[in-house]
């Protein structure tokens, strides 16, 4: 499973419950019918979206898939009238922090001992309409055509 390899705190039941509550906030990248990456986002208020998770299978990392997924998620929320986004990232995950900064996310705070192992979370936030990353544009994964699976063109559900 992609999320098991990407995250220390893995809970497949939580993903299933989130999908039941907000199916429009799940975007996946596929290769030959196999999911190779995903992003999960929800509304936390009328105007604020939250990215809960971005993950790509090990063999497809650094191929532009996460960039494409984030661009699609930001576009989905912007089209829904959301004004801002936020997310949490491990303090130790500098690579992920730099990835999110490419989209215009900025450090907005710290949550001490946020993760189950006691590590702090860095809160990152951005205003929508600013900073869509183009560096991952063009063809991604030249050995395959990826399709984006998105349930419906409607506003993500507020949880």
C-alpha positions in Angstrom: 0.0 0.0 0.0 1.3 3.4 -1.0 0.4 5.2 2.3 2.1 2.5 4.4 5.4 3.1 2.7 5.0 6.9 2.9 3.8 7.5 6.4 4.8 6.4 9.9 1.2 6.8 11.1 -0.8 4.6 8.8 -4.5 3.9 9.3 -6.3 2.4 6.3 -9.7 2.6 8.2 -9.3 6.3 8.5 -8.8 6.6 4.8 -11.9 4.5 4.1 -14.0 6.6 6.5 -12.8 9.9 5.0 -13.7 8.5 1.5 -17.2 7.7 2.7 -17.6 11.2 4.1 -15.9 13.2 1.3 -15.3 11.1 -1.9 -14.7 14.2 -4.0 -11.6 15.0 -2.0 -9.7 11.9 -3.2 -7.7 12.1 -6.4 -5.6 9.2 -7.6 -3.0 8.7 -10.3 -3.1 5.4 -12.2 -0.8 3.5 -14.4 -2.4 0.6 -16.2 -5.3 0.5 -13.8 -3.0 0.4 -10.7 -3.1 3.4 -8.3 0.5 4.8 -8.1 -0.3 8.0 -6.2 -3.0 9.9 -4.4 -3.9 13.1 -2.6 -6.7 13.6 0.0 -8.2 16.9 0.8 -11.2 18.0 2.9 -13.0 21.3 3.8 -12.4 22.3 7.4 -14.6 25.4 7.1 -16.6 27.2 4.4 -13.4 28.8 2.9 -10.6 26.7 4.1 -9.4 23.4 2.6 -7.0 21.0 4.2 -4.6 18.6 2.5 -4.5 15.5 4.6 -2.2 13.3 2.6 -0.1 13.1 -0.5 1.7 9.9 -1.4 3.3 8.3 -4.4 4.5 4.7 -4.8 8.3 4.4 -4.3 9.1 3.5 -7.9 7.2 6.6 -9.2 8.6 9.2 -6.9 10.4 12.2 -8.4 8.5 11.7 -11.6 6.1 14.6 -11.3 3.1 12.7 -10.0 2.9 14.4 -6.6 3.1 17.8 -8.4 0.3 16.9 -10.7 -1.8 15.6 -7.9 -1.3 18.8 -5.8 -2.0 21.0 -8.8 -5.3 19.1 -9.3 -6.2 19.3 -5.7 -5.5 23.1 -5.5 -7.5 23.5 -8.7 -10.4 21.5 -7.3 -10.6 23.7 -4.2 -10.1 26.9 -6.1 -13.0 26.0 -8.4 -15.1 25.3 -5.3 -14.6 28.8 -4.0 -12.1 27.9 -1.3 -9.9 30.8 -0.3 -7.1 29.1 1.6 -5.4 25.8 2.2 -3.5 24.3 5.1 -1.7 21.1 5.9 0.6 19.6 8.5 4.0 18.0 7.8 6.5 16.4 10.1 9.2 18.8 11.3 11.8 16.2 10.1 10.4 16.0 6.6 12.3 18.9 5.1 11.8 17.5 1.5 8.0 17.6 1.9 8.2 21.1 3.4 10.2 22.3 0.3 7.7 20.5 -2.0 4.8 22.4 -0.4 6.7 25.7 -0.5 6.9 25.4 -4.3 3.1 25.8 -4.3 3.2 28.9 -2.1 2.6 27.2 1.2 4.3 29.0 4.1 5.0 28.0 7.7 2.1 29.2 9.8 2.9 27.5 13.1 3.9 24.4 15.0 1.9 21.8 16.8 4.1 20.2 19.5 4.0 16.4 19.7 1.3 16.1 16.9 2.3 12.7 15.7 2.0 9.5 17.7 5.8 9.2 18.1 5.9 12.6 19.7 7.3 14.5 16.7 6.1 18.1 16.1 4.0 19.1 13.1 4.8 22.2 11.0 1.5 23.8 9.9 1.7 25.2 6.4 -0.9 27.5 4.8 -1.5 29.3 1.5 -4.0 31.5 -0.2 -5.6 30.0 -3.2 -5.0 31.6 -6.6 -1.3 32.0 -5.8 1.6 29.7 -6.5 0.4 26.8 -8.7 3.6 24.8 -9.4 4.4 24.4 -13.1 7.7 22.6 -12.7 6.0 19.2 -12.9 4.1 20.0 -16.1 4.5 18.2 -19.4 4.6 14.4 -19.6 5.1 12.6 -16.4 6.2 9.0 -16.2 7.3 8.7 -19.8 6.8 5.0 -19.8 3.0 5.2 -19.0 0.0 7.3 -19.5 -1.6 8.3 -16.1 -5.2 8.9 -15.7 -6.8 11.0 -13.0 -9.8 9.5 -11.2 -12.0 12.2 -9.7 -15.6 11.3 -8.7 -17.6 14.4 -9.4 -17.2 18.1 -10.3 -18.7 19.4 -7.1 -17.5 21.0 -3.9 -15.7 18.7 -1.5 -17.7 17.8 1.6 -17.1 19.7 4.8 -16.4 17.3 7.7 
